[in-house]
Amino acid sequence: MMQKPDEERFSDNLGRSARALSDYMGLGLQIAASFAFFVLIGYWADTNFGTSPWLFLFGVLVGMLGMALLLMKVVRAANKKK
C-alpha cells in the first residue's frame, strides 16, 4: 500500500521531532545530574566536617559552573553545525 505525500511528510517530521526531543532531554538530564552531583557532594561534606553551609555553597557554585560550561559546549557545537 502506498503512502500519501501528507503521510510521508508527517512521519518524517515526527521522526525529526523525536530526535530533537531526545537530544534536548539528554542535555537537560546531563545539566541536572552535574548540578545535583556537586550539590550533594557539598552537602555530604558539610554534614561530615561540620562546615555548614560553606561546602554546600561551594558545591552549588561548582555545579553552576559545570552547567554553564556544558551549555557553552553545546551552543558552540550547535553554531558550528549551522
Buried (B, 14 or more C-beta within 10 A) or exposed (E): EEEEEEEEEEEEEEEEEEEEEEEEEEEEEBBEEBBEBBBEBBBEBBEEEEBEEEBBBBBBEBBBEBBEEBEEEBEEEEEEEE
